[in-house]
Amino acid sequence: CPTVYSADGQIEEAELFSSSIVPLFEARDIDVLKTRPNAAGMLSLDIRNEAMETHYLNHLQLLEVTHATDEVVLPDSLGETVALRSPHPVATARNRKGQDVTRALASADGLFYASDPAAIERASAADMDDWIDVTVPVQPGARTAALAFRLRNSLLNTVLLYDVMLAPSGAGALNWMTGNLSNISSAVELGRFHHRRSGLHVSVWQDGSYREVTRVPDAGPLAWHDVAAVVPVPDGETTLRVRLSFVVDHWRIDRLAVSTSVRPVEAREIPLSSVRGANNNAEREALSNMGAPDDRYLQTNPGQRFFADFRTGPAPAGGVRTFLLSSQGYYTEWIRGSWIQNASVSAPFAPSDEAVLTALRKWGSEREGFEKRFYSMRVPVK
């Protein structure tokens, strides 16, 4: 998926639409940005293709939200923007084994929660979840609360895609992506499977059991992603109990904070003002192709990059402003030569819990080595 940088490539801002692996899965993504406009009011982003993929970018725009200084603006799990007043660490957080993991989630410091490796060995097709149970004191009369996450995925999904969904079929994987997944019924089947087995499922304790209320979509394994999940507070409760459940070792959660003062906010849409190629020359066709969510795309191949510029105007007189990048598109994975040479099956991939378990076992057996190889194999940009 496309990777986004600022500050001359020193700051990794985001990775875009990481689950959109075929055209029918094209999706909109929203990411909070750290960078700010320069003195002239220009905000520039360096967008790269650093993988063996072809990227199809349909639409890029900047979102600006002006808010109070004690508020944090985030996209929520439904893709809307919300403002959280003074989010603070949760009271307690315990994983499935009952271990206190509150400290690991207390701040954005790189000390993140990851599932115990032994949990991978214990997983079965019928029971492969880890979870974190969170308690939050809430004020009497509170109707909603917002959980603010800083997280990213592990490489489990990458193992599932590479080693289970694509590699066993070799060249046949291309037919599956361009043929089977261009069929709506096949895409819906895979989409339902992905929705059930991916993401972070958020449930609230009510009437004697946990009830799922929302789901945080996958964020990708490269860049930390900031997102909020807005949940209801059951009537009369002064302690909110939330369960975060997910396939074991699927997430790295660096921070979890909570606020009971949350409001939807309107974002000002700022269109692309210019697109520059790697040589810094204006790319007018690329600007046109990404100016609106339509049937025109900017296509990039491994090693290519471009710069997206947005004119934000002057800063507001009061309050502060947060910028978010809204993107839409999809990507297609390149079929590796080694996959073709070592193809072992002729049938296309069929979604199943057994397939996830196969990926989980492979991930557990070579996690450290796979991570080192994956992160060292980014394609250099020109």
NORCOR-V445148 format. One record per backbone hydrogen bond with DSSP energy under -1.0 kcal/mol. NH is the residue of the N-H (numbers start at 1). CO is the residue of the C=O. If there is no record, write none. Layout:
nh:NH co:CO
nh:NH co:CO
This chain:
nh:3 co:48
nh:4 co:14
nh:5 co:46
nh:6 co:11
nh:10 co:7
nh:11 co:6
nh:13 co:4
nh:14 co:4
nh:16 co:2
nh:20 co:17
nh:21 co:19
nh:25 co:22
nh:26 co:23
nh:27 co:329
nh:29 co:327
nh:31 co:325
nh:33 co:323
nh:38 co:42
nh:41 co:38
nh:43 co:310
nh:45 co:308
nh:46 co:5
nh:47 co:306
nh:48 co:3
nh:49 co:304
nh:53 co:51
nh:54 co:332
nh:55 co:300
nh:56 co:330
nh:57 co:298
nh:58 co:328
nh:59 co:328
nh:60 co:290
nh:61 co:326
nh:62 co:270
nh:63 co:324
nh:64 co:268
nh:65 co:322
nh:67 co:320
nh:71 co:68
nh:72 co:84
nh:74 co:82
nh:76 co:80
nh:77 co:228
nh:79 co:76
nh:82 co:74
nh:83 co:263
nh:84 co:72
nh:85 co:261
nh:86 co:70
nh:88 co:258
nh:91 co:135
nh:92 co:135
nh:94 co:133
nh:95 co:99
nh:96 co:131
nh:98 co:95
nh:101 co:93
nh:106 co:103
nh:109 co:107
nh:112 co:110
nh:113 co:253
nh:119 co:116
nh:120 co:117
nh:122 co:118
nh:124 co:127
nh:130 co:246
nh:132 co:244
nh:133 co:94
nh:134 co:242
nh:135 co:92
nh:136 co:240
nh:138 co:238
nh:142 co:139
nh:145 co:231
nh:146 co:259
nh:147 co:229
nh:148 co:257
nh:149 co:227
nh:150 co:255
nh:151 co:225
nh:152 co:252
nh:153 co:220
nh:154 co:250
nh:159 co:155
nh:160 co:156
nh:161 co:157
nh:162 co:158
nh:163 co:159
nh:165 co:160
nh:166 co:161
nh:167 co:162
nh:169 co:166
nh:170 co:167
nh:172 co:169
nh:173 co:170
nh:174 co:171
nh:176 co:172
nh:177 co:173
nh:178 co:174
nh:179 co:175
nh:180 co:175
nh:181 co:176
nh:182 co:179
nh:183 co:180
nh:187 co:183
nh:188 co:184
nh:189 co:185
nh:190 co:186
nh:191 co:187
nh:192 co:188
nh:193 co:189
nh:194 co:190
nh:195 co:191
nh:196 co:192
nh:197 co:193
nh:198 co:194
nh:200 co:216
nh:201 co:245
nh:202 co:214
nh:203 co:243
nh:204 co:211
nh:205 co:241
nh:206 co:209
nh:209 co:206
nh:211 co:204
nh:213 co:202
nh:214 co:202
nh:216 co:200
nh:225 co:151
nh:227 co:149
nh:228 co:75
nh:229 co:147
nh:231 co:145
nh:233 co:143
nh:237 co:234
nh:240 co:136
nh:242 co:134
nh:243 co:203
nh:244 co:132
nh:245 co:201
nh:246 co:130
nh:248 co:128
nh:250 co:247
nh:252 co:152
nh:253 co:113
nh:254 co:150
nh:255 co:150
nh:256 co:105
nh:257 co:148
nh:258 co:88
nh:259 co:146
nh:263 co:83
nh:265 co:81
nh:268 co:64
nh:270 co:62
nh:273 co:309
nh:274 co:309
nh:276 co:307
nh:277 co:281
nh:280 co:277
nh:283 co:275
nh:287 co:283
nh:288 co:284
nh:289 co:285
nh:290 co:286
nh:291 co:288
nh:294 co:292
nh:298 co:57
nh:300 co:55
nh:303 co:49
nh:304 co:301
nh:306 co:47
nh:307 co:276
nh:308 co:45
nh:309 co:274
nh:310 co:43
nh:312 co:41
nh:320 co:67
nh:322 co:65
nh:324 co:63
nh:325 co:31
nh:326 co:61
nh:327 co:29
nh:328 co:59
nh:329 co:27
nh:330 co:56
nh:331 co:20
nh:332 co:54
nh:334 co:52
nh:340 co:336
nh:341 co:337
nh:342 co:338
nh:344 co:168
nh:345 co:168
nh:356 co:352
nh:357 co:353
nh:358 co:354
nh:359 co:355
nh:360 co:356
nh:361 co:357
nh:362 co:358
nh:363 co:359
nh:364 co:360
nh:365 co:361
nh:366 co:362
nh:370 co:366
nh:371 co:367
nh:372 co:368
nh:373 co:369
nh:374 co:370
nh:375 co:371
nh:376 co:372
nh:377 co:374
nh:379 co:50
nh:382 co:303
